[in-house]
């Protein structure tokens, strides 16, 4: 690898990438050292892997789409998977905390009912969860949720149906909800036929329900952002200012945690985000440890952080700047500076870099994900639940 520095241009030639990295830079003695960006961040694969025990079929995807949009899976028949993960909001919901059973409306206009304890992560590109910078991941072991408490999209699909706040409600016991859902599906001839088409027999069980939903969700991808095209060799995909932002993203330490094709190391970290939960959230392995979120499609998946406390990217970056400057009042009152992850303690960030980095983050947006909305679902219930 060769680094050529001048007063106005940083030229990095990465032989393994066969790509020129161009950006304006400072004098050589002021320039922070950077590694090969291709060693830290990279393009998403152009295809998705499926688990060995749940291979892709069109019939399974079609069934999964209907189940994803059908409130028949909720205890009160008023909430579907899509209620909190809707394409109009980047397969999130635009709320700080999702409003589940008993609520009405869609996105930020949704209110009432039971409130969950977390901000809804996007489903977009969840098929790639756990991917490393070499493009390796095991779809059967992909980490899910803010606290990594589930593995695979199949494992993730189960837990909202068991959750009282999200989909189950209080009328049906947790141990009975899946059997209740199965009996409901058996009572709908169209579902019986579709399970037979997807799996070769009309047996409806938990594993098949989860396999179908996961198959549909693996098709919700956005892997052709301008950043992806740049990393694949299109040197015109990013502007000079955006490339400066990419270099700044690496220089200040963002890529220490936001690494790989999904811009996440999928590890739990203590970053000291202010607590806006009352009573405090006790759902994570550690009260203040949460997984590094992906930075893809941020333009449509806010608000940000596990509790949605920041409405804009500017607010997020200002939070990190305050931490970098040692402002203790930016921290959660229950987290001291020495409890922060080392990556947070070593962070260096200024105003100019914030603007550059935000410009770079916007190159990770890709609006080409599947936004198809079924006109009806086999149960005959309102598509998506009570979202009108």
N, C-alpha and C positions, 0 to 999 in steps of 0.2 A: 504494500500500500504506500502511496506517495502523497505527501501533503505539501502543497505549494502555497505560501502565504505572501500577500502583498498588502499595501496600505488599503486598497479598496476591494480586493477580491480574495476570498478563500476558495481555493480549488482543491477538492479532494477527489483523487482518482482511486476508486475501489475496484481492483482487478476482478474480484469475485462477482461483482455486480455489473461490471461493464457499463457503469453509469458515471457521469460527471456531476458532482455536487457543487453548485455555484451559489455564492452569497456574498454580500458586502460584509466586510469585517473591519476590526480595529487594527491598530499597530500590532506587530508580532508580539511585543512584550506585554500587551494587554489582552491578547487573545486567549481565552480559556481553552484548555486542551479538550479535544473531542475525539472519540473513537470513531470507527467506521459506523455510520448510521445503520448500515445493513446488518450489523452485528447486534443491534438493539431493537430496531423496529423494521417491519417488513410488510409486504403486501399479503392480503388474504389469499388462500388457495382459490382457484376458479371453480372447484367442485367440492361437494360436501361428502363426508364419510358417514356411513350408517353402521350401526352395530351388527355384528355377525348374526345375532339372534333376532334382529328386526330389520331385515333388508327392505329397500324401497320397493313399493308397487304403487301404481296410480290409484288402484282401488283403496288401498290403505290410506293414502293421502286424502282422497275424497271423503272417506269416512271420518278421518281425523278432523278435517275442516268443519264438517257438520257438528261433530261433538264439541269442538272448540267454541262454536257459536251458539250452541243449544243450552239454554238454562235448565234443561232436564237433569243436568249433572249437579245442580245445587239442591240443597235440602228444601229450600223454600221456592224453588223453581223461578227465581227472579234474578239470578246471577249466572253468568257464563264465564268461561276463561277470558273471553274477549272484553268483558265488562271493564276489567282493569288493564287489559293489554290490547288496545284498539289501534288499528292502522292509522286512524286520524291523528293519533298522538304518538306516532312512532312505536306502536305496540307497547306503550306504557299508558299512563292516564292523565298526565299533566297535573297531578295532585301531589302535595307533600306526603300525605298518607292516603292510601286507597280506601274508598268507602265501599264496603262489601254488602253483606246480606241486609235487606231492608231499605237500602238507599235507592234514590231515583236520580236519573239524569246521566250525562256522559261527560267525561273529562273534568275540567275545572268546575263545571256547572253541577257536578254530582254532589248530593248532600243527603244527610239523614242516615239512618241505619247504623250498622256496626262499623267502626273504624279499625283498620289494621294498624300494626305498629311499625310498618316500614314503608318506604317509598317503593313503588312498583318498578322493578328493573325492566328494561326492554327485552322483548323476545327476539328482536332483530339480531341475527348472527349468533344467537345462543347455541346454534349447532356447532360453532367453533370454540365453545368454552373449553379452557384448559390448553389451548394450542400454544406451543412454544415457538421460538423464533426460527426453528428449523422446519416448522410446518407440521410437527408431530403432535397428535392428540388421539386419545381413545374415547370415542363417543359414548362408550358404555361407562366411562369413569369421569365424564365432564363435571366439574364442580358447579353447583347451582345455589342460588339464594345469596343474600348478603353475608351469610355466615358459613357458606359452603356445607350446609347440613344435608344436602342431597347430592347424589351422583347421577348423571345422565338426565336427558330430557324426560325419559320414562319415569325416573324417580321423582323428578320435580313435579310432573303432572298430577301425581297422587296427593301431595300435601295440601294444596288449596281446597280440595274436596273434603279433606278431614278437618280443616280449620273452621272453627265456629264463626269467626269474623269474616272470612273470605267467601266461603261457599256453603258450608254445612248448615249454619244457623243453630238455634238451640233446641229445636223440637225433635231432632233425630240424634241419637247417641253416636259418638265417633266410631264405635265398633260396629254400628249397624248401617252407616251411610252407604258404603259401597254395595252391600247386598240390596239396599233399597234402590240404588241407581240401576243395578243390573236387572232387577225385576221390572223397573219402569221401561228399560230398553227392550226387554223381551216382549212387553205388551204393545210395542209399536212395530207392525209388520215391515215397514220400510227399513228399520234398523236391523231387524233379523236378517233380511235379505242382504243388506250391505255388509254385515259381519261375515256372512257366508261368501260373498264375493271377495272380500279382503283377505280372509283367512282359510277358505276352503271348507268351512263348516259353519253352522249357525250357532255354535257355542259362544256365548257372551260371558266374559269373565274380566276380572280386574286387569290382568296382564294385557289382554287384547285392547281394552279401552285405552290404557296408557300407551301401548305401542302405536295405536292409530293417531292419537293426539301428538305424540312425539314425532311421528313421521311427517305430519302436516307442519309442525313447528320448524323442522329442519329445512323446510323449503322457504322459510322467511329469512332471506339473506340479502345483504347489500355489500357486495364485494368488488365493486367497480368504481370506487371513489376516485377523485383526481389524484390523491396520494397513491392509491393502488396502481393507477396507470403510470404515474411517474416512476414508481419502483420497478415496474415491468419494462421501463425503457422509454416512455414518452417524455422527453425532456421539456416539452412545452406545456405539460399538464399543471405545473406550479409556477407561480411568479417568483421573481427574485426576493420579494418581501416575505412570501410564504416559505421559501427555502431558508431565509434568515430565521424565521420562526421555528422551523424544524431543527436547525442547529442550536438555537437558544433552548428549545425543549430538551435537548440532550445535554447541553452545557450546564444548565442550572440544576439538573438532577431529576427532572420529571420522568425520564425514561428508566430510572432505577427501579421504579415500580410499574409504571405504565409502559410495558415493554411488549415485544412480540407483535404479531399481526393484529391482535385484538387490543393492543395497548393496555394489557393487564398481565400481571404475574400470577394472578389468581391466588394470592396469599392474603391472610388476614393481617391488618396493620392497625396500629394506634396512631391516629393523626390528630386527635383532639378536637374534632368538630363539636361546636356548641350543641348542647342538648335542648331540643324543643319538645321533648316528650314528657308528658305528665300523666301518670307516674313514669319514672325512667324505664327505658326498655331493658328487659333482662333476658331477651331471647337469644342473644349471641353467646358464643362460647366464652368470650370475655366481654363485659359490658361495653367496652370501647373499641373492640377489635372488629373491623369489617373488611370485606374483600375489596381489593382494588377494582373499581368498575371499569368497563370498557370506555374509551373516549370516542367511539364511533357513533355517528349520527346524533351528536349532541344538540344539533339545531332543532330536533323534534322530540327530544326525550327528557327535557327538563321538567320540573326543577331537579336540583342536583344534591348529591350526598345521600346517605342511607335514610336520612330523615327529611330530605327535600328542603333543607333550610336555606339553600342558596337558589335564587330565582334565575340568575344570569351567570354566564361564564365570567363576566367581569367580577362578580361577587366572589366566585370561586377563586379566581386568581388573586384578588385582594386578600382573601383569607390566607392563602399561601404566602403572599408577600409579608403580611403581618407576622406570620410565624417566622419567616426568614429574618425579620428585623427584631425578633425576640420580644414581641408585644404579648405579654402573658394574658391580657384581657381578651385576646382573640381565641384563647383556648377554652374548652369545657372546664368549668370550675372544679370538676372532679379529676382532672388530668393535669399533672405538673409537666413542665418542660422536659425534665429528665425521664419521664415515662413515654415520651414520644419515640416512635421508631427512629433509628439512626438516620434514615434517609430524610426524615423531616427536620432533624436537628442540623443537618448539613446543607439544607436548602439555601440557595442564593438566588435572589430574584429582585428585579427593579421594574419601574414603570415602563420603560421602553421595551423590555423583554415581554411584558404582559401583552402588549398590543401585537407584537410579533407572534407570540405563541398562540394567541386567540386566532389570528389569521391562519396559522398552520392548522389548528384544530378544525377549522371550517373546511379544510381540504379533505377531511375524513368523512364528510357527509356524502351519502349516496341515497337518492330518493327513489331508486328503482325497485324497492322491495314490493312484494305481493300485497296489494291493498283490496283484493276481491272480497266483496261482502255478499253472502248468500241472500237470495230473495226470500227464502223460507228455510225452516229446519223441520225434520220429521216429526218432532213432538207437537208442532202447531203452535208452540209458545212464541212470544215476541223474540225476534232474532237478536241475540246479544243480551237478553234480559230486560230489566226496566231501565233502559237508557234513553228513552224519548223525553 
